[in-house]
Amino acid sequence: MADNASGQPGQRRGGMVDSSAQIESVLNNLVYALFAKSGHPGEVAMPREIGNLVIFDDPVAVDSIVKAPDLFRKNFSLISALGFSRFNTNDQDWAVRRTITQDRYLSAAKPAHKRTVAEIYRMGIAGCDASLADIQQALFAAAMDIFYKAFGLVPEIAPTAELLDRVREVLRRLQYYSWVTPTNAERTGAIHEARKVIGDFGSQLMADPRSAAEMDRFAEMARDIDGFSPIEEFVMNLFAGVETTVTTVLWVIDRLGANQQVQERIHAEILADKAETPFTDCIINETMRYFPPIPFLTREVGADMALDGRTLRAGQLVMVSIVGVHQNPAYWENPRTFDASRKEFMDDSFDRRAFIPFLTGPRMCGGARLGRLEIKEAVRAVVRRFAFSRADDVIRFDYALALRPASGLSVSVSRR
């Protein structure tokens, strides 16, 4: 096993398949380690490696990495057993895949669609009981509805949500096996489950004539890509868009529960229904700074080079710590503190290289505009209807590619 998810495979015990709890613990510890290494002033800087992976967390160096996709290539190792999409491919393969979905994302995020997005979240939250689990379920349903509508489709909410839960668990296991060498049984089982969930998603999509026609459109646009699967493309886009959006809203709820004064100020701002909402915008940005939906990335170095004072070799894997970028003390005041009225956001004085929740450069998240629109409208809908409180302020999370708050946190919900 890896020691605290250090990335160094340790000795396996008797060839036993690792439990879900063990996998969750190791991956969560990896992210805890990134948080522990971030936000320190230079004189007490922490080691910048995890296992064999060199960590890059300086905003200038990271900006160079993410803006040079030819030199720092995506390599998702075993995670690709779930399939290939615009999120884990490179070069012309990626460029073709991008054209399939990008226009749909941009269209869905147009100002003309703001009212539709707001109404979907308003209606979803209106039917909620005063429980965090029910609110989370409603948020996922609304996010799925908006994603499907972007492609002219209507989801079957319950079975789609169940399939997405399976996708998340498969991705968690596959990512774990990218860090900890799996047994043959583990590897075979994980790949089988990955292909099974894609097959089940495909059966659901192809049973609906509208969805089947959209999959045909995907396939036609990617006809020059050998082995292209429209189902894989759709599923990975769906997971990435829905999971990161809802995750951010859940963290906003968590932070509102920890600070009643901030919560009431934002509630008053939302009730005022003005065009400008600086406090709401600020807490959303601060949430994405402190809890980036995707806390880190890995990239494969394309050529021998030096970067940020370190020598890199072709084929070497490096880690980009979004957590570290967002907590770099040279760019943020008190970076390890969650500040719902952070000056850098209120004054719009932050360095754009130090705040990259959607990345930047040519591989920036294609759904960033839609994601921002959804997050804000979801927060507005939730805060209008519910109030939150926390018995403690201990931060715990649940990591599976995206960083959710841990289930079972002490967040109490009441109707307003």
Long-range contacts (C-beta under 8 A, 24 or more apart in sequence): 1-26, 1-180, 2-26, 2-51, 2-179, 2-180, 4-29, 4-30, 4-33, 5-29, 5-30, 5-33, 5-50, 5-179, 6-33, 6-50, 6-51, 7-50, 7-51, 7-52, 7-53, 7-179, 8-51, 8-52, 9-179, 9-180, 9-181, 10-180, 12-181, 12-183, 15-183, 15-185, 17-183, 17-185, 17-186, 17-189, 18-176, 18-180, 18-186, 20-169, 20-173, 23-172, 23-173, 23-176, 24-172, 24-398, 24-399, 24-400, 26-176, 26-179, 26-180, 27-172, 27-175, 27-176, 27-179, 27-399, 27-400, 28-397, 28-398, 28-399, 30-179, 30-399, 31-295, 31-296, 31-323, 31-397, 31-399, 31-403, 34-295, 34-296, 34-321, 34-323, 34-324, 35-323, 35-327, 37-321, 37-324, 38-321, 38-323, 38-324, 38-326, 38-327, 38-328, 38-335, 38-336, 39-324, 39-327, 39-328, 39-329, 39-332, 39-335, 39-336, 40-329, 41-329, 42-329, 42-330, 50-319, 51-179, 52-317, 53-298, 53-317, 53-318, 53-319, 54-310, 54-312, 54-316, 54-318, 54-319, 55-318, 55-319, 55-321, 55-324, 56-307, 56-308, 56-318, 56-319, 56-320, 56-321, 56-324, 57-320, 57-321, 57-323, 57-324, 57-325, 57-328, 58-308, 58-325, 58-328, 59-325, 59-328, 59-331, 59-351, 59-353, 59-354, 60-308, 60-353, 61-307, 61-308, 62-320, 62-325, 62-353, 62-356, 63-353, 63-360, 63-361, 64-307, 65-299, 65-307, 65-318, 65-320, 66-320, 66-356, 66-359, 66-360, 66-361, 66-363, 67-360, 67-361, 67-362, 68-361, 69-94, 69-361, 69-362, 69-363, 70-302, 71-301, 71-302, 71-303, 71-305, 72-299, 72-300, 72-301, 72-302, 72-318, 73-299, 73-300, 73-302, 74-299, 74-300, 74-363, 75-298, 75-299, 75-300, 75-317, 76-178, 76-298, 77-178, 78-174, 78-175, 78-177, 78-178, 78-182, 78-187, 78-190, 78-191, 79-171, 79-174, 79-175, 79-178, 79-401, 81-174, 81-190, 81-191, 81-194, 81-195, 82-167, 82-170, 82-171, 82-174, 82-194, 82-197, 82-198, 82-232, 82-235, 82-236, 83-194, 83-198, 83-229, 83-231, 83-232, 83-233, 83-235, 83-236, 84-228, 84-229, 84-232, 84-233, 85-232, 85-233, 85-235, 85-236, 85-237, 86-233, 86-236, 86-237, 86-366, 87-236, 87-237, 87-240, 88-236, 93-225, 94-363, 96-221, 96-222, 96-224, 96-225, 97-222, 97-225, 97-233, 98-366, 99-221, 100-217, 100-218, 100-221, 100-222, 100-233, 101-233, 101-237, 101-366, 102-366, 104-150, 104-151, 105-150, 105-366, 105-367, 105-369, 105-370, 106-369, 107-150, 108-146, 108-149, 108-150, 108-370, 109-367, 109-369, 109-370, 109-372, 109-373, 113-373, 114-373, 114-377, 116-149, 117-146, 117-373, 117-374, 117-377, 118-377, 118-380, 118-381, 120-145, 120-146, 121-374, 121-377, 121-378, 121-380, 121-381, 121-382, 122-377, 122-381, 122-384, 124-381, 125-378, 125-381, 125-382, 125-384, 125-385, 125-386, 126-385, 128-385, 128-386, 130-386, 130-413, 130-414, 130-415, 131-413, 132-253, 132-409, 132-411, 132-413, 135-253, 135-382, 135-386, 135-413, 136-246, 136-250, 137-161, 139-246, 139-249, 139-250, 139-378, 139-382, 140-164, 140-242, 140-246, 142-374, 142-378, 143-241, 143-242, 143-245, 143-246, 143-374, 143-378, 144-238, 144-242, 146-370, 146-374, 147-237, 147-238, 147-241, 147-242, 150-370, 151-214, 151-234, 152-210, 152-214, 153-208, 153-210, 153-211, 153-214, 154-210, 156-204, 159-204, 160-204, 163-197, 163-200, 163-201, 163-204, 164-238, 164-239, 164-242, 164-243, 166-193, 166-197, 166-200, 167-197, 167-201, 167-235, 167-239, 168-239, 168-243, 168-400, 168-401, 169-400, 170-194, 170-197, 171-239, 171-400, 171-401, 172-399, 172-400, 172-401, 175-400, 175-401, 198-229, 198-231, 198-232, 198-235, 201-231, 201-234, 201-235, 202-231, 205-231, 205-234, 240-365, 240-367, 241-367, 241-370, 241-371, 243-293, 243-401, 243-402, 244-293, 244-294, 244-371, 244-402, 245-371, 245-374, 245-375, 245-378, 246-378, 247-291, 247-293, 247-402, 247-403, 247-404, 248-284, 248-287, 248-288, 248-291, 248-293, 248-371, 248-375, 249-375, 249-378, 249-379, 249-382, 250-404, 250-405, 251-287, 251-290, 251-291, 251-405, 252-283, 252-284, 252-287, 252-375, 252-379, 253-382, 253-388, 253-411, 254-388, 254-390, 254-395, 254-405, 254-409, 254-411, 255-283, 255-286, 255-287, 255-338, 255-340, 256-283, 256-383, 256-388, 257-388, 257-389, 257-390, 257-411, 257-412, 258-390, 258-393, 259-340, 260-389, 262-340, 262-341, 263-383, 263-387, 263-388, 266-383, 267-383, 267-384, 267-387, 267-416, 270-380, 270-383, 270-384, 271-384, 277-376, 278-346, 279-340, 279-341, 280-376, 280-379, 280-380, 281-345, 281-376, 282-340, 282-341, 282-342, 282-345, 282-346, 283-340, 284-372, 284-375, 284-376, 284-379, 285-342, 285-345, 285-355, 286-338, 286-339, 286-340, 286-342, 286-345, 288-355, 288-357, 289-326, 289-327, 289-332, 289-342, 289-355, 289-357, 290-326, 290-327, 290-338, 291-397, 291-403, 292-322, 292-323, 292-326, 292-357, 292-403, 293-357, 293-402, 293-403, 294-322, 294-401, 294-402, 294-403, 295-321, 295-322, 295-323, 295-399, 295-403, 296-320, 296-321, 296-322, 296-323, 297-322, 297-359, 322-356, 322-357, 325-353, 325-354, 325-355, 325-356, 326-354, 326-355, 326-356, 326-357, 328-354, 384-416, 385-415, 385-416, 386-413, 386-414, 386-415, 386-416, 387-413, 387-414, 387-415, 387-416, 388-412, 388-413, 388-414, 389-414
